[in-house]
Amino acid sequence: MSEQFKPNTTVAGIIFHQDKFLIVEEVDEGNIVYNQPAGHVEAGENLISAFKREVLEETGLDVAPDYISGIYYHYRDDIKLHFLRFCFVVELDNFVETQPQDDDILRAIWLTKEELLTKGVQIRSPLVMECLNDFLSGNNYPLSILKTNIT
């Protein structure tokens, strides 16, 4: 019998207002990279509570997702890991001040897609742009598609 396969389950957020996205500038393995607020689901968390915790830690914002823009299965050959990412969307009525609580986050900044693209190889993962492009293409799935017995 083979060992059960367990991909790394992560959540990420498209936080959007007036053509700008809230992006975190963070340190990963000594390098400055750009990402959506994102992170791993911890034991005992459901996907939405994991999303809310990650966004709070990385931006200081206490927000709830409006909907999902995509679910992604991604393999990183360089570190030999599989990821299952749930990308949530929050559409805000105004720009908000941020106050990251996580020491690895340098700051959270509002960028247009074009400004983010100028970061090139500093974009942490291809999933960052894939999530953003799916959102801009109109992907919109209700939170009700998520079922859990974890509250």
Secondary structure by P-SEA (a helix, b strand, c coil): ccccccccccccccccccccccccccccccbbbbbcccccccccccaaaaaaaaaaaccccccccccccbbbbbbbcccccccbbbbbbbbbcbbbbbbbccccccbbbbbcaaaaaacccccccaaaaaaaaaaaacccccccccccccc
